[in-house]
Amino acid sequence: MRRKETVEEWATRILLHAHAIAPCPDHGYMRLKFSHQGIDYAHALAEFDRYPNLSKLKCIEAVDAVFDSLSDDCPGCE
Ligand SMILES: [Zn+2]
């Protein structure tokens, strides 16, 4: 059986899809792309493609939690 996607993985996928975050091309660490449109789009996607058994509000909170945990610097680039 395929491993269930965690809520963090789901939120990361939503943020990537919305282009709110992007991996460093050299190291693959996720970085923020400062785009208000990106986070708005991520919220819309989160409502449309909700994590199973999670309310709309909880989905948006999960997306924000992952977004807030990232920075605009790649730890590998320093
Ligand atoms: Zn890097």
N, CA, C, O and the ligand as a Tripos MOL2 file, in Angstrom:
@<TRIPOS>MOLECULE
protein
  313   311    79     0     0
PROTEIN
NO_CHARGES

@<TRIPOS>ATOM
      1 N           0.8420   -1.2050    0.0000 N.3       1 MET1
      2 CA          0.0000    0.0000    0.0000 C.3       1 MET1
      3 C           0.8750    1.2520    0.0000 C.2       1 MET1
      4 O           1.9070    1.3090    0.6690 O.2       1 MET1
      5 N           0.4370    2.2540   -0.7690 N.am      2 ARG2
      6 CA          1.1850    3.4870   -0.8600 C.3       2 ARG2
      7 C           1.0990    4.2430    0.4740 C.2       2 ARG2
      8 O           0.0360    4.3130    1.0910 O.2       2 ARG2
      9 N           2.2130    4.7960    0.8990 N.am      3 ARG3
     10 CA          2.2490    5.5660    2.1400 C.3       3 ARG3
     11 C           1.3440    6.7960    1.9810 C.2       3 ARG3
     12 O           1.3330    7.4640    0.9470 O.2       3 ARG3
     13 N           0.6000    7.0570    3.0350 N.am      4 LYS4
     14 CA         -0.2920    8.2160    3.0070 C.3       4 LYS4
     15 C           0.5460    9.4970    3.0540 C.2       4 LYS4
     16 O           1.5150    9.6000    3.8060 O.2       4 LYS4
     17 N           0.1480   10.4540    2.2400 N.am      5 GLU5
     18 CA          0.8220   11.7490    2.2190 C.3       5 GLU5
     19 C           0.5620   12.4600    3.5560 C.2       5 GLU5
     20 O          -0.5850   12.5350    3.9960 O.2       5 GLU5
     21 N           1.6000   12.9760    4.1990 N.am      6 THR6
     22 CA          1.3860   13.7090    5.4490 C.3       6 THR6
     23 C           0.8050   15.0810    5.1240 C.2       6 THR6
     24 O           0.8500   15.5360    3.9810 O.2       6 THR6
     25 N           0.2610   15.7270    6.1440 N.am      7 VAL7
     26 CA         -0.3450   17.0420    5.9170 C.3       7 VAL7
     27 C           0.7380   18.0470    5.4930 C.2       7 VAL7
     28 O           0.4680   18.9670    4.7210 O.2       7 VAL7
     29 N           1.9570   17.8640    6.0020 N.am      8 GLU8
     30 CA          3.0690   18.7520    5.6010 C.3       8 GLU8
     31 C           3.4220   18.5540    4.1230 C.2       8 GLU8
     32 O           3.6600   19.5130    3.3890 O.2       8 GLU8
     33 N           3.4500   17.2910    3.7120 N.am      9 GLU9
     34 CA          3.7360   16.9880    2.2980 C.3       9 GLU9
     35 C           2.6380   17.5400    1.3900 C.2       9 GLU9
     36 O           2.9010   18.0800    0.3150 O.2       9 GLU9
     37 N           1.4140   17.3880    1.8530 N.am     10 TRP10
     38 CA          0.2760   17.9200    1.0880 C.3      10 TRP10
     39 C           0.4090   19.4420    0.9510 C.2      10 TRP10
     40 O           0.2690   19.9880   -0.1430 O.2      10 TRP10
     41 N           0.6850   20.1250    2.0880 N.am     11 ALA11
     42 CA          0.7910   21.5870    2.0810 C.3      11 ALA11
     43 C           1.9520   22.0470    1.1970 C.2      11 ALA11
     44 O           1.8370   23.0470    0.4890 O.2      11 ALA11
     45 N           3.0710   21.3170    1.2390 N.am     12 THR12
     46 CA          4.2280   21.6510    0.4060 C.3      12 THR12
     47 C           3.8550   21.5230   -1.0760 C.2      12 THR12
     48 O           4.2270   22.3590   -1.8990 O.2      12 THR12
     49 N           3.1180   20.4670   -1.3900 N.am     13 ARG13
     50 CA          2.6860   20.2530   -2.7750 C.3      13 ARG13
     51 C           1.7720   21.3870   -3.2480 C.2      13 ARG13
     52 O           1.8860   21.8630   -4.3770 O.2      13 ARG13
     53 N           0.8630   21.8090   -2.3620 N.am     14 ILE14
     54 CA         -0.0490   22.9150   -2.7000 C.3      14 ILE14
     55 C           0.7530   24.1960   -2.9320 C.2      14 ILE14
     56 O           0.5080   24.9200   -3.8970 O.2      14 ILE14
     57 N           1.7140   24.4750   -2.0400 N.am     15 LEU15
     58 CA          2.5070   25.7060   -2.1570 C.3      15 LEU15
     59 C           3.3770   25.6930   -3.4180 C.2      15 LEU15
     60 O           3.5540   26.7240   -4.0680 O.2      15 LEU15
     61 N           3.9130   24.5280   -3.7540 N.am     16 LEU16
     62 CA          4.7070   24.3880   -4.9840 C.3      16 LEU16
     63 C           3.8370   24.6320   -6.2040 C.2      16 LEU16
     64 O           4.2210   25.3460   -7.1300 O.2      16 LEU16
     65 N           2.6560   24.0230   -6.1850 N.am     17 HIS17
     66 CA          1.7230   24.1530   -7.2980 C.3      17 HIS17
     67 C           1.3350   25.6200   -7.5040 C.2      17 HIS17
     68 O           1.1640   26.0700   -8.6370 O.2      17 HIS17
     69 N           1.1980   26.3550   -6.4080 N.am     18 ALA18
     70 CA          0.8040   27.7630   -6.4670 C.3      18 ALA18
     71 C           1.9910   28.6830   -6.7390 C.2      18 ALA18
     72 O           1.8210   29.8950   -6.8690 O.2      18 ALA18
     73 N           3.1830   28.1150   -6.8250 N.am     19 HIS19
     74 CA          4.4200   28.8840   -7.0130 C.3      19 HIS19
     75 C           4.6540   29.8670   -5.8660 C.2      19 HIS19
     76 O           5.2600   30.9200   -6.0610 O.2      19 HIS19
     77 N           4.1720   29.5200   -4.6700 N.am     20 ALA20
     78 CA          4.4230   30.3370   -3.4860 C.3      20 ALA20
     79 C           5.8050   29.9930   -2.9110 C.2      20 ALA20
     80 O           6.4180   30.8080   -2.2220 O.2      20 ALA20
     81 N           6.2810   28.7890   -3.1990 N.am     21 ILE21
     82 CA          7.6160   28.3490   -2.7910 C.3      21 ILE21
     83 C           8.2730   27.6820   -3.9990 C.2      21 ILE21
     84 O           7.6020   27.2830   -4.9510 O.2      21 ILE21
     85 N           9.6110   27.5710   -3.9350 N.am     22 ALA22
     86 CA         10.3180   26.8970   -5.0220 C.3      22 ALA22
     87 C          11.5860   26.2820   -4.4580 C.2      22 ALA22
     88 O          12.2110   26.8600   -3.5690 O.2      22 ALA22
     89 N          11.9780   25.1100   -4.9640 N.am     23 PRO23
     90 CA         13.2150   24.5160   -4.4670 C.3      23 PRO23
     91 C          14.4340   25.2420   -5.0220 C.2      23 PRO23
     92 O          14.4180   25.7180   -6.1570 O.2      23 PRO23
     93 N          15.5040   25.3280   -4.2060 N.am     24 CYS24
     94 CA         16.7780   25.8680   -4.6930 C.3      24 CYS24
     95 C          17.2480   24.9550   -5.8330 C.2      24 CYS24
     96 O          17.2800   23.7350   -5.6690 O.2      24 CYS24
     97 N          17.6120   25.5320   -6.9860 N.am     25 PRO25
     98 CA         18.0200   24.6740   -8.1140 C.3      25 PRO25
     99 C          19.2970   23.8790   -7.8330 C.2      25 PRO25
    100 O          19.5300   22.8370   -8.4450 O.2      25 PRO25
    101 N          20.1320   24.3790   -6.8980 N.am     26 ASP26
    102 CA         21.3960   23.6900   -6.6050 C.3      26 ASP26
    103 C          21.2560   22.6380   -5.5180 C.2      26 ASP26
    104 O          21.9130   21.5980   -5.5780 O.2      26 ASP26
    105 N          20.3990   22.8940   -4.5140 N.am     27 HIS27
    106 CA         20.3450   22.0190   -3.3420 C.3      27 HIS27
    107 C          18.9970   21.3590   -3.0990 C.2      27 HIS27
    108 O          18.9130   20.3650   -2.3770 O.2      27 HIS27
    109 N          17.9580   21.8930   -3.6850 N.am     28 GLY28
    110 CA         16.6400   21.2780   -3.5270 C.3      28 GLY28
    111 C          15.8870   21.6860   -2.2770 C.2      28 GLY28
    112 O          14.7740   21.2090   -2.0510 O.2      28 GLY28
    113 N          16.4700   22.5690   -1.4440 N.am     29 TYR29
    114 CA         15.7190   23.0340   -0.2630 C.3      29 TYR29
    115 C          14.6240   23.9950   -0.7140 C.2      29 TYR29
    116 O          14.8120   24.7930   -1.6330 O.2      29 TYR29
    117 N          13.4700   23.8980   -0.0420 N.am     30 MET30
    118 CA         12.3630   24.7860   -0.3880 C.3      30 MET30
    119 C          12.6350   26.1950    0.1330 C.2      30 MET30
    120 O          13.0730   26.3810    1.2680 O.2      30 MET30
    121 N          12.3690   27.1650   -0.7070 N.am     31 ARG31
    122 CA         12.5150   28.5750   -0.3460 C.3      31 ARG31
    123 C          11.2270   29.3090   -0.6740 C.2      31 ARG31
    124 O          10.4700   28.9140   -1.5620 O.2      31 ARG31
    125 N          10.9930   30.4020    0.0730 N.am     32 LEU32
    126 CA          9.8040   31.2180   -0.2050 C.3      32 LEU32
    127 C          10.0250   32.0410   -1.4620 C.2      32 LEU32
    128 O          11.1340   32.4910   -1.7490 O.2      32 LEU32
    129 N           8.9550   32.2230   -2.1930 N.am     33 LYS33
    130 CA          8.9620   33.1820   -3.2860 C.3      33 LYS33
    131 C           7.9980   34.2640   -2.8580 C.2      33 LYS33
    132 O           6.7930   34.0200   -2.7940 O.2      33 LYS33
    133 N           8.4870   35.4390   -2.5660 N.am     34 PHE34
    134 CA          7.6060   36.4580   -2.0000 C.3      34 PHE34
    135 C           6.5950   36.9330   -3.0190 C.2      34 PHE34
    136 O           6.8280   37.8700   -3.7820 O.2      34 PHE34
    137 N           5.4980   36.2710   -3.0030 N.am     35 SER35
    138 CA          4.4400   36.5590   -3.9540 C.3      35 SER35
    139 C           3.1150   36.4460   -3.2250 C.2      35 SER35
    140 O           2.7150   35.3550   -2.8200 O.2      35 SER35
    141 N           2.4320   37.5740   -3.0550 N.am     36 HIS36
    142 CA          1.1320   37.5360   -2.3840 C.3      36 HIS36
    143 C           0.1250   36.7590   -3.2010 C.2      36 HIS36
    144 O          -0.7510   36.0810   -2.6660 O.2      36 HIS36
    145 N           0.2680   36.8740   -4.5110 N.am     37 GLN37
    146 CA         -0.5890   36.1100   -5.3980 C.3      37 GLN37
    147 C          -0.3920   34.6120   -5.1480 C.2      37 GLN37
    148 O          -1.3470   33.8350   -5.1610 O.2      37 GLN37
    149 N           0.8590   34.2280   -4.9220 N.am     38 GLY38
    150 CA          1.1860   32.8230   -4.6990 C.3      38 GLY38
    151 C           0.4740   32.2640   -3.4840 C.2      38 GLY38
    152 O          -0.0950   31.1750   -3.5460 O.2      38 GLY38
    153 N           0.5000   33.0020   -2.3700 N.am     39 ILE39
    154 CA         -0.1320   32.4850   -1.1460 C.3      39 ILE39
    155 C          -1.6550   32.5220   -1.2870 C.2      39 ILE39
    156 O          -2.3390   31.6350   -0.7760 O.2      39 ILE39
    157 N          -2.1890   33.5250   -1.9650 N.am     40 ASP40
    158 CA         -3.6410   33.5600   -2.2090 C.3      40 ASP40
    159 C          -4.0700   32.3690   -3.0690 C.2      40 ASP40
    160 O          -5.0910   31.7290   -2.8190 O.2      40 ASP40
    161 N          -3.2670   32.1010   -4.0730 N.am     41 TYR41
    162 CA         -3.5540   30.9670   -4.9590 C.3      41 TYR41
    163 C          -3.4390   29.6570   -4.1840 C.2      41 TYR41
    164 O          -4.2370   28.7400   -4.3770 O.2      41 TYR41
    165 N          -2.4280   29.5780   -3.2940 N.am     42 ALA42
    166 CA         -2.2570   28.3780   -2.4640 C.3      42 ALA42
    167 C          -3.4880   28.1580   -1.5790 C.2      42 ALA42
    168 O          -3.9360   27.0230   -1.4110 O.2      42 ALA42
    169 N          -4.0350   29.2380   -1.0130 N.am     43 HIS43
    170 CA         -5.2470   29.1060   -0.1900 C.3      43 HIS43
    171 C          -6.4180   28.5950   -1.0300 C.2      43 HIS43
    172 O          -7.1910   27.7460   -0.5870 O.2      43 HIS43
    173 N          -6.5350   29.1250   -2.2490 N.am     44 ALA44
    174 CA         -7.6210   28.6810   -3.1390 C.3      44 ALA44
    175 C          -7.4440   27.2040   -3.4900 C.2      44 ALA44
    176 O          -8.4100   26.4410   -3.4930 O.2      44 ALA44
    177 N          -6.2160   26.8070   -3.7840 N.am     45 LEU45
    178 CA         -5.9420   25.4050   -4.1090 C.3      45 LEU45
    179 C          -6.2210   24.5030   -2.9140 C.2      45 LEU45
    180 O          -6.7410   23.3980   -3.0670 O.2      45 LEU45
    181 N          -5.8670   24.9880   -1.7120 N.am     46 ALA46
    182 CA         -6.0630   24.2040   -0.4930 C.3      46 ALA46
    183 C          -7.5510   23.9300   -0.2690 C.2      46 ALA46
    184 O          -7.9310   22.8590    0.2040 O.2      46 ALA46
    185 N          -8.3880   24.9120   -0.6150 N.am     47 GLU47
    186 CA         -9.8340   24.7230   -0.4750 C.3      47 GLU47
    187 C         -10.3650   23.7610   -1.5320 C.2      47 GLU47
    188 O         -11.2870   22.9840   -1.2820 O.2      47 GLU47
    189 N          -9.7660   23.8290   -2.7110 N.am     48 PHE48
    190 CA        -10.2210   23.0070   -3.8360 C.3      48 PHE48
    191 C          -9.7470   21.5650   -3.6960 C.2      48 PHE48
    192 O         -10.4950   20.6290   -3.9810 O.2      48 PHE48
    193 N          -8.5050   21.3880   -3.2560 N.am     49 ASP49
    194 CA         -7.8690   20.0690   -3.1820 C.3      49 ASP49
    195 C          -7.5180   19.8050   -1.7210 C.2      49 ASP49
    196 O          -6.3450   19.7300   -1.3560 O.2      49 ASP49
    197 N          -8.5560   19.6660   -0.8880 N.am     50 ARG50
    198 CA         -8.3560   19.5810    0.5580 C.3      50 ARG50
    199 C          -7.6750   18.2960    0.9790 C.2      50 ARG50
    200 O          -7.8130   17.2540    0.3380 O.2      50 ARG50
    201 N          -6.9230   18.3980    2.0920 N.am     51 TYR51
    202 CA         -6.3480   17.2030    2.7010 C.3      51 TYR51
    203 C          -7.4990   16.3750    3.2520 C.2      51 TYR51
    204 O          -8.4260   16.9260    3.8460 O.2      51 TYR51
    205 N          -7.4520   15.0440    3.0620 N.am     52 PRO52
    206 CA         -8.5850   14.2080    3.4850 C.3      52 PRO52
    207 C          -8.9650   14.4130    4.9520 C.2      52 PRO52
    208 O          -8.1020   14.4290    5.8290 O.2      52 PRO52
    209 N         -10.2320   14.5650    5.2010 N.am     53 ASN53
    210 CA        -10.7970   14.6660    6.5540 C.3      53 ASN53
    211 C         -10.3240   15.8940    7.3330 C.2      53 ASN53
    212 O         -10.3360   15.9030    8.5640 O.2      53 ASN53
    213 N          -9.9130   16.9160    6.6090 N.am     54 LEU54
    214 CA         -9.4980   18.1490    7.2750 C.3      54 LEU54
    215 C         -10.4270   19.2680    6.7880 C.2      54 LEU54
    216 O         -10.7350   19.3650    5.6000 O.2      54 LEU54
    217 N         -10.8620   20.1020    7.7250 N.am     55 SER55
    218 CA        -11.7760   21.1830    7.3410 C.3      55 SER55
    219 C         -11.0380   22.1980    6.4750 C.2      55 SER55
    220 O          -9.8080   22.2330    6.4400 O.2      55 SER55
    221 N         -11.8110   23.0160    5.7820 N.am     56 LYS56
    222 CA        -11.2550   24.0580    4.9120 C.3      56 LYS56
    223 C         -10.3110   24.9650    5.7090 C.2      56 LYS56
    224 O          -9.2130   25.2910    5.2570 O.2      56 LYS56
    225 N         -10.7640   25.3660    6.9110 N.am     57 LEU57
    226 CA         -9.9680   26.2630    7.7510 C.3      57 LEU57
    227 C          -8.6610   25.5990    8.1750 C.2      57 LEU57
    228 O          -7.6010   26.2240    8.1430 O.2      57 LEU57
    229 N          -8.7420   24.3200    8.5740 N.am     58 LYS58
    230 CA         -7.5460   23.5860    9.0010 C.3      58 LYS58
    231 C          -6.5750   23.4090    7.8340 C.2      58 LYS58
    232 O          -5.3590   23.4300    8.0240 O.2      58 LYS58
    233 N          -7.1100   23.2360    6.6400 N.am     59 CYS59
    234 CA         -6.2650   23.0990    5.4450 C.3      59 CYS59
    235 C          -5.4760   24.3850    5.2130 C.2      59 CYS59
    236 O          -4.2760   24.3490    4.9440 O.2      59 CYS59
    237 N          -6.1610   25.5170    5.3180 N.am     60 ILE60
    238 CA         -5.4970   26.8090    5.1130 C.3      60 ILE60
    239 C          -4.4520   27.0370    6.2040 C.2      60 ILE60
    240 O          -3.3650   27.5460    5.9320 O.2      60 ILE60
    241 N          -4.7870   26.6570    7.4420 N.am     61 GLU61
    242 CA         -3.8260   26.7860    8.5470 C.3      61 GLU61
    243 C          -2.5860   25.9240    8.2990 C.2      61 GLU61
    244 O          -1.4660   26.3410    8.5920 O.2      61 GLU61
    245 N          -2.7930   24.7270    7.7600 N.am     62 ALA62
    246 CA         -1.6700   23.8170    7.4920 C.3      62 ALA62
    247 C          -0.7580   24.3940    6.4090 C.2      62 ALA62
    248 O           0.4660   24.3050    6.5050 O.2      62 ALA62
    249 N          -1.3590   24.9800    5.3890 N.am     63 VAL63
    250 CA         -0.5780   25.6130    4.3140 C.3      63 VAL63
    251 C           0.2260   26.7890    4.8900 C.2      63 VAL63
    252 O           1.4080   26.9510    4.5860 O.2      63 VAL63
    253 N          -0.4290   27.6030    5.7210 N.am     64 ASP64
    254 CA          0.2610   28.7420    6.3310 C.3      64 ASP64
    255 C           1.3940   28.2850    7.2490 C.2      64 ASP64
    256 O           2.4440   28.9260    7.2990 O.2      64 ASP64
    257 N           1.1900   27.1800    7.9770 N.am     65 ALA65
    258 CA          2.2120   26.6820    8.9080 C.3      65 ALA65
    259 C           3.4790   26.2940    8.1550 C.2      65 ALA65
    260 O           4.5870   26.6020    8.5940 O.2      65 ALA65
    261 N           3.3110   25.6090    7.0050 N.am     66 VAL66
    262 CA          4.4790   25.2190    6.2000 C.3      66 VAL66
    263 C           5.1200   26.4670    5.5950 C.2      66 VAL66
    264 O           6.3430   26.6020    5.5930 O.2      66 VAL66
    265 N           4.2950   27.3710    5.0840 N.am     67 PHE67
    266 CA          4.7950   28.6220    4.4890 C.3      67 PHE67
    267 C           5.6130   29.4020    5.5230 C.2      67 PHE67
    268 O           6.7010   29.8890    5.2140 O.2      67 PHE67
    269 N           5.0890   29.5220    6.7590 N.am     68 ASP68
    270 CA          5.7560   30.2900    7.8110 C.3      68 ASP68
    271 C           7.0310   29.6160    8.3030 C.2      68 ASP68
    272 O           7.9080   30.2770    8.8590 O.2      68 ASP68
    273 N           7.1400   28.2880    8.0990 N.am     69 SER69
    274 CA          8.3170   27.5710    8.5890 C.3      69 SER69
    275 C           9.5000   27.7110    7.6280 C.2      69 SER69
    276 O          10.6270   27.3590    7.9760 O.2      69 SER69
    277 N           9.2480   28.2180    6.4310 N.am     70 LEU70
    278 CA         10.3100   28.3400    5.4280 C.3      70 LEU70
    279 C          10.8700   29.7570    5.4220 C.2      70 LEU70
    280 O          10.2190   30.6940    5.8850 O.2      70 LEU70
    281 N          12.0790   29.9060    4.8950 N.am     71 SER71
    282 CA         12.6520   31.2410    4.7480 C.3      71 SER71
    283 C          13.0310   31.4440    3.2880 C.2      71 SER71
    284 O          12.8990   30.5330    2.4710 O.2      71 SER71
    285 N          13.5040   32.6430    2.9660 N.am     72 ASP72
    286 CA         13.8620   32.9120    1.5780 C.3      72 ASP72
    287 C          15.3000   32.5230    1.2760 C.2      72 ASP72
    288 O          15.7730   32.7090    0.1550 O.2      72 ASP72
    289 N          16.0110   31.9720    2.2890 N.am     73 ASP73
    290 CA         17.3880   31.5380    2.0770 C.3      73 ASP73
    291 C          17.4480   30.0280    2.0270 C.2      73 ASP73
    292 O          16.7300   29.3400    2.7520 O.2      73 ASP73
    293 N          18.3040   29.5210    1.1690 N.am     74 CYS74
    294 CA         18.5640   28.0790    1.1320 C.3      74 CYS74
    295 C          19.7100   27.7820    2.0860 C.2      74 CYS74
    296 O          20.7660   28.4080    1.9900 O.2      74 CYS74
    297 N          19.5230   26.8290    3.0140 N.am     75 PRO75
    298 CA         20.6210   26.5280    3.9640 C.3      75 PRO75
    299 C          21.8760   26.0090    3.2610 C.2      75 PRO75
    300 O          22.9740   26.1200    3.8060 O.2      75 PRO75
    301 N          21.7310   25.4500    2.0740 N.am     76 GLY76
    302 CA         22.8760   24.9250    1.3390 C.3      76 GLY76
    303 C          23.6870   25.9820    0.6190 C.2      76 GLY76
    304 O          24.8360   25.7400    0.2500 O.2      76 GLY76
    305 N          23.0980   27.1630    0.4150 N.am     77 CYS77
    306 CA         23.7570   28.2170   -0.3650 C.3      77 CYS77
    307 C          24.7340   29.0520    0.4560 C.2      77 CYS77
    308 O          25.5070   29.8330   -0.1000 O.2      77 CYS77
    309 N          24.7010   28.8870    1.7830 N.am     78 GLU78
    310 CA         25.5490   29.7500    2.6340 C.3      78 GLU78
    311 C          27.0070   29.2660    2.6340 C.2      78 GLU78
    312 O          27.8570   29.8680    3.2920 O.2      78 GLU78
    313 ZN         20.9620   26.3300   -2.3840 Zn       79 ZN79
@<TRIPOS>BOND
     1     1     2 1
     2     2     3 1
     3     3     4 2
     4     3     5 am
     5     5     6 1
     6     6     7 1
     7     7     8 2
     8     7     9 am
     9     9    10 1
    10    10    11 1
    11    11    12 2
    12    11    13 am
    13    13    14 1
    14    14    15 1
    15    15    16 2
    16    15    17 am
    17    17    18 1
    18    18    19 1
    19    19    20 2
    20    19    21 am
    21    21    22 1
    22    22    23 1
    23    23    24 2
    24    23    25 am
    25    25    26 1
    26    26    27 1
    27    27    28 2
    28    27    29 am
    29    29    30 1
    30    30    31 1
    31    31    32 2
    32    31    33 am
    33    33    34 1
    34    34    35 1
    35    35    36 2
    36    35    37 am
    37    37    38 1
    38    38    39 1
    39    39    40 2
    40    39    41 am
    41    41    42 1
    42    42    43 1
    43    43    44 2
    44    43    45 am
    45    45    46 1
    46    46    47 1
    47    47    48 2
    48    47    49 am
    49    49    50 1
    50    50    51 1
    51    51    52 2
    52    51    53 am
    53    53    54 1
    54    54    55 1
    55    55    56 2
    56    55    57 am
    57    57    58 1
    58    58    59 1
    59    59    60 2
    60    59    61 am
    61    61    62 1
    62    62    63 1
    63    63    64 2
    64    63    65 am
    65    65    66 1
    66    66    67 1
    67    67    68 2
    68    67    69 am
    69    69    70 1
    70    70    71 1
    71    71    72 2
    72    71    73 am
    73    73    74 1
    74    74    75 1
    75    75    76 2
    76    75    77 am
    77    77    78 1
    78    78    79 1
    79    79    80 2
    80    79    81 am
    81    81    82 1
    82    82    83 1
    83    83    84 2
    84    83    85 am
    85    85    86 1
    86    86    87 1
    87    87    88 2
    88    87    89 am
    89    89    90 1
    90    90    91 1
    91    91    92 2
    92    91    93 am
    93    93    94 1
    94    94    95 1
    95    95    96 2
    96    95    97 am
    97    97    98 1
    98    98    99 1
    99    99   100 2
   100    99   101 am
   101   101   102 1
   102   102   103 1
   103   103   104 2
   104   103   105 am
   105   105   106 1
   106   106   107 1
   107   107   108 2
   108   107   109 am
   109   109   110 1
   110   110   111 1
   111   111   112 2
   112   111   113 am
   113   113   114 1
   114   114   115 1
   115   115   116 2
   116   115   117 am
   117   117   118 1
   118   118   119 1
   119   119   120 2
   120   119   121 am
   121   121   122 1
   122   122   123 1
   123   123   124 2
   124   123   125 am
   125   125   126 1
   126   126   127 1
   127   127   128 2
   128   127   129 am
   129   129   130 1
   130   130   131 1
   131   131   132 2
   132   131   133 am
   133   133   134 1
   134   134   135 1
   135   135   136 2
   136   135   137 am
   137   137   138 1
   138   138   139 1
   139   139   140 2
   140   139   141 am
   141   141   142 1
   142   142   143 1
   143   143   144 2
   144   143   145 am
   145   145   146 1
   146   146   147 1
   147   147   148 2
   148   147   149 am
   149   149   150 1
   150   150   151 1
   151   151   152 2
   152   151   153 am
   153   153   154 1
   154   154   155 1
   155   155   156 2
   156   155   157 am
   157   157   158 1
   158   158   159 1
   159   159   160 2
   160   159   161 am
   161   161   162 1
   162   162   163 1
   163   163   164 2
   164   163   165 am
   165   165   166 1
   166   166   167 1
   167   167   168 2
   168   167   169 am
   169   169   170 1
   170   170   171 1
   171   171   172 2
   172   171   173 am
   173   173   174 1
   174   174   175 1
   175   175   176 2
   176   175   177 am
   177   177   178 1
   178   178   179 1
   179   179   180 2
   180   179   181 am
   181   181   182 1
   182   182   183 1
   183   183   184 2
   184   183   185 am
   185   185   186 1
   186   186   187 1
   187   187   188 2
   188   187   189 am
   189   189   190 1
   190   190   191 1
   191   191   192 2
   192   191   193 am
   193   193   194 1
   194   194   195 1
   195   195   196 2
   196   195   197 am
   197   197   198 1
   198   198   199 1
   199   199   200 2
   200   199   201 am
   201   201   202 1
   202   202   203 1
   203   203   204 2
   204   203   205 am
   205   205   206 1
   206   206   207 1
   207   207   208 2
   208   207   209 am
   209   209   210 1
   210   210   211 1
   211   211   212 2
   212   211   213 am
   213   213   214 1
   214   214   215 1
   215   215   216 2
   216   215   217 am
   217   217   218 1
   218   218   219 1
   219   219   220 2
   220   219   221 am
   221   221   222 1
   222   222   223 1
   223   223   224 2
   224   223   225 am
   225   225   226 1
   226   226   227 1
   227   227   228 2
   228   227   229 am
   229   229   230 1
   230   230   231 1
   231   231   232 2
   232   231   233 am
   233   233   234 1
   234   234   235 1
   235   235   236 2
   236   235   237 am
   237   237   238 1
   238   238   239 1
   239   239   240 2
   240   239   241 am
   241   241   242 1
   242   242   243 1
   243   243   244 2
   244   243   245 am
   245   245   246 1
   246   246   247 1
   247   247   248 2
   248   247   249 am
   249   249   250 1
   250   250   251 1
   251   251   252 2
   252   251   253 am
   253   253   254 1
   254   254   255 1
   255   255   256 2
   256   255   257 am
   257   257   258 1
   258   258   259 1
   259   259   260 2
   260   259   261 am
   261   261   262 1
   262   262   263 1
   263   263   264 2
   264   263   265 am
   265   265   266 1
   266   266   267 1
   267   267   268 2
   268   267   269 am
   269   269   270 1
   270   270   271 1
   271   271   272 2
   272   271   273 am
   273   273   274 1
   274   274   275 1
   275   275   276 2
   276   275   277 am
   277   277   278 1
   278   278   279 1
   279   279   280 2
   280   279   281 am
   281   281   282 1
   282   282   283 1
   283   283   284 2
   284   283   285 am
   285   285   286 1
   286   286   287 1
   287   287   288 2
   288   287   289 am
   289   289   290 1
   290   290   291 1
   291   291   292 2
   292   291   293 am
   293   293   294 1
   294   294   295 1
   295   295   296 2
   296   295   297 am
   297   297   298 1
   298   298   299 1
   299   299   300 2
   300   299   301 am
   301   301   302 1
   302   302   303 1
   303   303   304 2
   304   303   305 am
   305   305   306 1
   306   306   307 1
   307   307   308 2
   308   307   309 am
   309   309   310 1
   310   310   311 1
   311   311   312 2
@<TRIPOS>SUBSTRUCTURE
     1 MET1         2 RESIDUE 1 A MET
     2 ARG2         6 RESIDUE 1 A ARG
     3 ARG3        10 RESIDUE 1 A ARG
     4 LYS4        14 RESIDUE 1 A LYS
     5 GLU5        18 RESIDUE 1 A GLU
     6 THR6        22 RESIDUE 1 A THR
     7 VAL7        26 RESIDUE 1 A VAL
     8 GLU8        30 RESIDUE 1 A GLU
     9 GLU9        34 RESIDUE 1 A GLU
    10 TRP10       38 RESIDUE 1 A TRP
    11 ALA11       42 RESIDUE 1 A ALA
    12 THR12       46 RESIDUE 1 A THR
    13 ARG13       50 RESIDUE 1 A ARG
    14 ILE14       54 RESIDUE 1 A ILE
    15 LEU15       58 RESIDUE 1 A LEU
    16 LEU16       62 RESIDUE 1 A LEU
    17 HIS17       66 RESIDUE 1 A HIS
    18 ALA18       70 RESIDUE 1 A ALA
    19 HIS19       74 RESIDUE 1 A HIS
    20 ALA20       78 RESIDUE 1 A ALA
    21 ILE21       82 RESIDUE 1 A ILE
    22 ALA22       86 RESIDUE 1 A ALA
    23 PRO23       90 RESIDUE 1 A PRO
    24 CYS24       94 RESIDUE 1 A CYS
    25 PRO25       98 RESIDUE 1 A PRO
    26 ASP26      102 RESIDUE 1 A ASP
    27 HIS27      106 RESIDUE 1 A HIS
    28 GLY28      110 RESIDUE 1 A GLY
    29 TYR29      114 RESIDUE 1 A TYR
    30 MET30      118 RESIDUE 1 A MET
    31 ARG31      122 RESIDUE 1 A ARG
    32 LEU32      126 RESIDUE 1 A LEU
    33 LYS33      130 RESIDUE 1 A LYS
    34 PHE34      134 RESIDUE 1 A PHE
    35 SER35      138 RESIDUE 1 A SER
    36 HIS36      142 RESIDUE 1 A HIS
    37 GLN37      146 RESIDUE 1 A GLN
    38 GLY38      150 RESIDUE 1 A GLY
    39 ILE39      154 RESIDUE 1 A ILE
    40 ASP40      158 RESIDUE 1 A ASP
    41 TYR41      162 RESIDUE 1 A TYR
    42 ALA42      166 RESIDUE 1 A ALA
    43 HIS43      170 RESIDUE 1 A HIS
    44 ALA44      174 RESIDUE 1 A ALA
    45 LEU45      178 RESIDUE 1 A LEU
    46 ALA46      182 RESIDUE 1 A ALA
    47 GLU47      186 RESIDUE 1 A GLU
    48 PHE48      190 RESIDUE 1 A PHE
    49 ASP49      194 RESIDUE 1 A ASP
    50 ARG50      198 RESIDUE 1 A ARG
    51 TYR51      202 RESIDUE 1 A TYR
    52 PRO52      206 RESIDUE 1 A PRO
    53 ASN53      210 RESIDUE 1 A ASN
    54 LEU54      214 RESIDUE 1 A LEU
    55 SER55      218 RESIDUE 1 A SER
    56 LYS56      222 RESIDUE 1 A LYS
    57 LEU57      226 RESIDUE 1 A LEU
    58 LYS58      230 RESIDUE 1 A LYS
    59 CYS59      234 RESIDUE 1 A CYS
    60 ILE60      238 RESIDUE 1 A ILE
    61 GLU61      242 RESIDUE 1 A GLU
    62 ALA62      246 RESIDUE 1 A ALA
    63 VAL63      250 RESIDUE 1 A VAL
    64 ASP64      254 RESIDUE 1 A ASP
    65 ALA65      258 RESIDUE 1 A ALA
    66 VAL66      262 RESIDUE 1 A VAL
    67 PHE67      266 RESIDUE 1 A PHE
    68 ASP68      270 RESIDUE 1 A ASP
    69 SER69      274 RESIDUE 1 A SER
    70 LEU70      278 RESIDUE 1 A LEU
    71 SER71      282 RESIDUE 1 A SER
    72 ASP72      286 RESIDUE 1 A ASP
    73 ASP73      290 RESIDUE 1 A ASP
    74 CYS74      294 RESIDUE 1 A CYS
    75 PRO75      298 RESIDUE 1 A PRO
    76 GLY76      302 RESIDUE 1 A GLY
    77 CYS77      306 RESIDUE 1 A CYS
    78 GLU78      310 RESIDUE 1 A GLU
    79 ZN79       313 GROUP 0 **** ****
